[in-house]
Amino acid sequence: MGISVTQLVIIMVIVILLFGTKRVRNLGSDLGVAIKSFRNSVKEGEDDKQLSKDESEKVEDSVELQHQSKV
């Protein structure tokens, strides 16, 4: 029940006729930039999450060492 190759070609021809090749090309490049930006943001978010986890472990270790030195 998916889209066949013939239907896809017809849709692309209609889109090109409506918007023109220059606008379709710009839309494609803009979409590529948006996807790349999204991937970079997700990667930075994962890196920040890992960094926060590492920092919290260091704080916990420091607190544990302080507690042991007092006892």
CORQUIBEL-V733907 format. One record per helix or strand of 3 or more residues. SS is the DSSP state (a for helix, b for strand). FROM is the first residue (numbers start at 1). TO is the last residue. If there is no record, write none. Layout:
ss:SS from:FROM to:TO
ss:SS from:FROM to:TO
//
This chain:
ss:a from:5 to:19
ss:a from:21 to:70
//
